[in-house]
């Protein structure tokens, strides 16, 4: 395995990667309520992995585009923070209700941004 960082993608490709994760999260949670989501361990794990990939895409995008300048009101820090939290083995601290609130309330804002 090479120690080189992966080659940066162009902004449009990074945005597409992020949008794909949003589509997956929406697909995997459509028609669910919070109780059904919390009860489905496999679905929760898949959604959390998609949030990790989404947060990584936002981080990658912020390396090539000044997101604050493009959209000062955009929710740019939250996906990166969520990615770090989920990616660093804090599984015992993840609160499914909070993830569900992010799906319901935060994801639409990020999709628009």
Order of alpha helices (4+ residues) and beta strands (2+ residues): alpha-alpha-alpha-alpha-alpha-alpha-alpha
